[in-house]
Amino acid sequence: MASRQCPYDHLLMLDFETTSDGVCHDYPFEVIQFSVAVLAVKTNTISDDVSFNEYVRPVINPMLSSYCADLTGIKQETLDKADTFLNVYKKFLSWLEQNHFEEKKFALVSDSRQDMWRIAQYQFRLCREPLPSMFRQYINLWRTFGENMTMEERDRLEGNTYMEKMSIFHGVERPGRAHNAMSDCLTLARITQKILEGGTSVYINEALVCNAPWRKKPLELERGKDWRTDFHSATKVFERMMPLVVKVCRRGEYNLSMYNFCWYCKAEHKKCEAKPKQKPVAFYAEQDKPIAYALAAGYC
């Protein structure tokens, strides 16, 4: 049953934790925990003995804020001993190879668009590396979960976050603490099990592309809101700054032949990201002080 619902051998639940100061969104956040749990699709079972969990040493802001330490439970001494991001990513590639996870035969799953679109894209940009193809199309589990619900029905669900809403709805007990990436990956896996058991199809439903018609329009933020302290406004700003934006994919729309290519410009991913399109030049000019988030990544 699961194989008809989902065309992959394995679903890799991915979650990142990042640095943050808890107040300002004009902050060059960096990955500090990189975790993956595995769900075997044909048997709909979680592979308890196969997972990836590594801490990552931040470079731009190497000292954790008290807010971030309290939120994630990660200790400063843990990060001081950890490898930097690209070295951890190389460990991840080795882990994939050792466990025979072949690209195109697995799909990455996250609770929303944030882990791939915002976090992975930005982290690789900080490292001045193109975003690998495996991160350019993925399963947004919140979109899958709400496929047969109206927005109003989803808004009425109990819980503050997408993860909480899905967990409570499906009666999934969350292991460990929230905002621990490995615990969140296991929660995602248990929710996905429930979704597959319920007969819902699980497929690639979002991809990252280099262009979008709406980015040609002037950036309008809610009056009276400071994007640096309001996450909703900050997200709109990030959508304009980042080279890649989210394209929603309908069922059956994703084609494996496009795996290494941008769906918009048809160029190979490395070339697609080389020249960011639709820079918000006017927005940059209007700012009364430099944007640390954009400067760190070379966006402006």
C-alpha positions as CSV (number, residue, x, y, z in Angstrom):
1,M,0.0,0.0,0.0
2,A,2.7,2.5,1.0
3,S,4.6,2.0,-2.2
4,R,1.6,3.1,-4.2
5,Q,1.1,6.1,-2.0
6,C,4.8,7.1,-2.1
7,P,7.2,6.5,-5.0
8,Y,10.4,6.3,-2.8
9,D,12.2,3.5,-1.0
10,H,12.9,5.7,2.0
11,L,11.8,9.0,3.4
12,L,14.5,10.9,5.3
13,M,13.1,13.2,8.0
14,L,15.4,16.2,8.2
15,D,15.5,18.9,10.9
16,F,18.0,21.7,11.6
17,E,18.5,23.8,14.7
18,T,20.2,27.1,14.2
19,T,21.7,30.0,16.1
20,S,19.4,32.9,17.0
21,D,19.3,35.8,19.4
22,G,15.6,35.5,19.9
23,V,14.8,39.1,19.0
24,C,16.2,40.3,15.7
25,H,15.7,38.5,12.5
26,D,18.4,40.4,10.7
27,Y,20.8,37.8,12.0
28,P,23.1,35.5,10.0
29,F,21.8,32.3,11.5
30,E,23.9,29.1,11.2
31,V,23.1,25.4,11.6
32,I,24.1,24.0,15.0
33,Q,22.4,20.6,14.8
34,F,21.8,18.5,11.6
35,S,19.6,15.4,12.1
36,V,17.9,12.8,10.0
37,A,15.6,9.9,10.9
38,V,14.6,7.2,8.3
39,L,11.3,5.8,7.4
40,A,11.3,2.7,5.2
41,V,8.3,3.2,2.8
42,K,7.4,-0.4,1.9
43,T,7.1,-1.5,5.5
44,N,6.1,1.9,6.9
45,T,8.7,1.4,9.7
46,I,11.1,3.7,11.4
47,S,14.7,2.4,11.1
48,D,15.7,2.8,14.8
49,D,19.3,1.7,14.2
50,V,19.9,4.1,11.2
51,S,19.9,7.8,11.8
52,F,22.2,10.8,11.5
53,N,22.8,13.3,14.2
54,E,25.6,15.8,14.3
55,Y,26.2,19.1,16.1
56,V,27.8,21.9,14.1
57,R,30.2,24.6,15.2
58,P,29.0,28.1,14.1
59,V,31.6,30.5,12.6
60,I,30.0,33.9,12.3
61,N,28.5,33.9,15.8
62,P,30.4,31.1,17.6
63,M,28.9,31.9,21.0
64,L,25.4,30.8,21.6
65,S,22.9,33.3,22.9
66,S,21.2,32.4,26.2
67,Y,17.9,32.3,24.3
68,C,19.2,29.8,21.8
69,A,20.9,27.6,24.5
70,D,17.6,27.6,26.5
71,L,15.5,26.8,23.5
72,T,17.5,24.0,22.1
73,G,19.2,22.6,25.2
74,I,22.5,22.6,23.3
75,K,25.6,23.5,25.3
76,Q,28.3,25.8,24.2
77,E,31.0,23.2,24.9
78,T,29.2,20.7,22.6
79,L,29.5,23.2,19.7
80,D,33.1,24.1,20.5
81,K,34.1,20.5,19.9
82,A,32.0,20.1,16.8
83,D,33.0,20.3,13.1
84,T,32.0,23.2,10.9
85,F,29.0,22.8,8.5
86,L,30.8,21.6,5.3
87,N,32.6,18.9,7.3
88,V,29.4,17.7,8.8
89,Y,27.7,17.8,5.4
90,K,30.6,15.5,4.1
91,K,29.8,13.1,7.0
92,F,26.2,13.2,5.9
93,L,27.2,12.2,2.4
94,S,29.3,9.3,3.7
95,W,26.4,8.2,5.9
96,L,24.1,8.1,2.8
97,E,26.6,6.0,1.0
98,Q,27.2,3.6,3.9
99,N,23.5,3.0,4.2
100,H,22.9,2.7,0.4
101,F,20.6,5.7,0.2
102,E,20.7,6.7,-3.4
103,E,19.5,10.1,-4.6
104,K,16.2,9.9,-6.5
105,K,15.3,6.8,-4.5
106,F,14.7,8.8,-1.3
107,A,13.0,12.1,-0.6
108,L,13.7,14.6,2.2
109,V,10.8,15.4,4.5
110,S,10.5,18.5,6.7
111,D,7.6,19.9,8.8
112,S,7.5,23.1,6.6
113,R,9.4,24.9,3.9
114,Q,11.8,26.5,6.4
115,D,14.5,23.8,6.7
116,M,15.2,23.6,2.9
117,W,14.2,27.0,1.6
118,R,15.4,29.2,4.4
119,I,17.9,27.2,6.5
120,A,19.7,24.9,4.0
121,Q,19.8,27.5,1.2
122,Y,21.2,30.2,3.5
123,Q,23.8,27.9,5.2
124,F,25.2,26.7,1.9
125,R,25.3,30.3,0.7
126,L,27.3,31.3,3.8
127,C,29.8,28.6,2.8
128,R,29.7,29.9,-0.7
129,E,28.6,26.6,-2.0
130,P,25.6,25.8,-4.3
131,L,22.6,24.2,-2.7
132,P,22.9,20.4,-3.5
133,S,20.2,19.0,-5.7
134,M,18.8,16.7,-2.9
135,F,17.6,19.9,-1.0
136,R,16.0,21.5,-4.0
137,Q,12.8,19.4,-4.0
138,Y,11.2,17.9,-0.9
139,I,8.1,16.9,1.0
140,N,6.6,19.7,3.1
141,L,4.7,17.5,5.6
142,W,2.4,20.3,6.8
143,R,1.2,20.7,3.2
144,T,0.7,16.9,2.8
145,F,-1.1,16.8,6.2
146,G,-3.5,19.6,5.2
147,E,-4.1,18.6,1.7
148,N,-7.7,17.7,2.4
149,M,-8.4,20.5,4.9
150,T,-9.4,24.1,4.5
151,M,-7.1,26.8,5.9
152,E,-9.8,27.5,8.5
153,E,-9.9,23.9,9.6
154,R,-6.1,23.8,10.0
155,D,-6.1,27.1,11.9
156,R,-8.6,25.6,14.4
157,L,-6.4,22.7,15.2
158,E,-4.9,22.5,18.7
159,G,-1.3,23.4,19.0
160,N,1.0,26.4,18.4
161,T,3.4,25.0,15.8
162,Y,2.9,22.8,12.7
163,M,4.6,20.0,14.5
164,E,2.3,20.3,17.5
165,K,-0.8,20.5,15.4
166,M,0.1,17.4,13.4
167,S,1.2,15.5,16.5
168,I,-2.0,16.2,18.5
169,F,-4.2,15.5,15.6
170,H,-2.7,12.1,15.0
171,G,-2.2,11.3,18.7
172,V,1.6,11.1,18.3
173,E,3.6,11.3,21.5
174,R,6.7,13.4,20.9
175,P,9.9,11.8,22.1
176,G,12.5,13.9,23.9
177,R,12.3,17.7,24.0
178,A,11.0,20.1,21.4
179,H,13.7,22.0,19.4
180,N,16.1,19.0,19.6
181,A,16.5,18.2,15.9
182,M,16.8,14.4,16.4
183,S,13.6,14.3,18.6
184,D,11.8,16.4,16.0
185,C,12.9,14.1,13.2
186,L,11.5,11.1,15.1
187,T,8.2,13.0,15.6
188,L,8.0,13.7,11.9
189,A,8.6,10.0,11.1
190,R,5.7,9.0,13.5
191,I,3.4,11.6,11.9
192,T,4.3,10.3,8.4
193,Q,3.6,6.8,9.5
194,K,0.1,7.9,10.5
195,I,-0.4,9.8,7.3
196,L,0.5,6.7,5.2
197,E,-1.7,4.5,7.4
198,G,-4.5,6.8,6.6
199,G,-4.1,6.3,2.9
200,T,-2.9,9.8,2.0
201,S,-0.4,10.0,-0.8
202,V,3.0,11.3,0.1
203,Y,4.9,12.9,-2.7
204,I,7.3,15.8,-3.6
205,N,5.1,18.9,-3.1
206,E,7.6,21.8,-3.1
207,A,10.7,22.7,-5.2
208,L,13.1,25.6,-5.1
209,V,13.4,27.7,-8.3
210,C,15.3,30.8,-9.2
211,N,12.4,33.0,-10.3
212,A,8.8,33.9,-9.5
213,P,6.5,36.5,-11.2
214,W,5.4,37.9,-7.8
215,R,9.0,39.0,-7.1
216,K,8.8,41.6,-9.9
217,K,6.3,43.6,-7.8
218,P,7.5,46.1,-5.2
219,L,8.0,44.6,-1.7
220,E,5.2,45.7,0.5
221,L,5.4,45.2,4.3
222,E,2.6,45.6,6.8
223,R,2.6,49.2,8.0
224,G,3.9,49.7,11.5
225,K,5.8,46.4,11.4
226,D,9.6,46.3,11.7
227,W,10.8,43.3,9.7
228,R,13.8,42.9,11.9
229,T,11.5,42.0,14.9
230,D,8.4,40.6,13.1
231,F,8.9,37.1,11.7
232,H,6.1,37.3,9.1
233,S,7.6,40.5,7.7
234,A,11.1,39.1,7.8
235,T,10.0,36.0,5.8
236,K,8.7,38.4,3.0
237,V,12.1,40.1,3.1
238,F,14.0,36.8,2.9
239,E,11.8,35.7,0.0
240,R,13.2,38.7,-2.0
241,M,16.8,38.4,-0.9
242,M,17.3,34.7,-1.4
243,P,18.2,33.4,-4.9
244,L,15.7,30.5,-4.7
245,V,12.0,30.6,-3.9
246,V,9.4,27.9,-3.3
247,K,7.3,26.5,-6.1
248,V,4.3,24.4,-5.0
249,C,4.1,21.1,-6.9
250,R,0.8,19.3,-7.6
251,R,0.5,15.6,-7.4
252,G,2.3,13.9,-10.3
253,E,3.9,17.2,-11.4
254,Y,7.4,16.3,-10.2
255,N,9.6,14.6,-12.8
256,L,12.8,12.8,-11.8
257,S,14.3,13.8,-15.2
258,M,14.5,17.4,-13.8
259,Y,16.3,16.3,-10.6
260,N,19.5,18.2,-11.3
261,F,17.9,21.1,-13.1
262,C,15.9,24.2,-12.1
263,W,12.3,23.8,-13.0
264,Y,12.1,27.5,-14.0
265,C,15.2,28.3,-16.1
266,K,16.1,24.6,-16.9
267,A,19.7,25.2,-16.1
268,E,21.8,22.9,-14.0
269,H,21.4,23.8,-10.3
270,K,24.9,25.1,-9.9
271,K,24.5,27.5,-12.8
272,C,21.0,28.4,-11.7
273,E,22.2,29.7,-8.4
274,A,25.3,31.4,-9.7
275,K,23.5,34.7,-10.5
276,P,20.7,35.5,-8.1
277,K,17.7,36.9,-9.9
278,Q,15.3,39.7,-8.9
279,K,17.4,41.3,-6.2
280,P,15.4,43.8,-4.2
281,V,17.6,46.7,-5.0
282,A,15.1,49.4,-4.1
283,F,14.5,47.7,-0.7
284,Y,18.3,47.7,0.1
285,A,18.5,51.4,-0.8
286,E,15.6,52.3,1.5
287,Q,17.3,50.7,4.6
288,D,18.7,53.1,7.1
289,K,21.5,50.7,8.1
290,P,23.3,47.7,6.6
291,I,21.5,44.4,6.6
292,A,23.7,41.9,8.4
293,Y,21.7,38.9,7.1
294,A,22.3,39.9,3.5
295,L,25.9,41.0,3.8
296,A,27.0,37.8,5.4
297,A,25.6,35.7,2.5
298,G,26.7,38.2,-0.3
299,Y,23.1,38.9,-1.2
300,C,23.6,42.6,-1.7
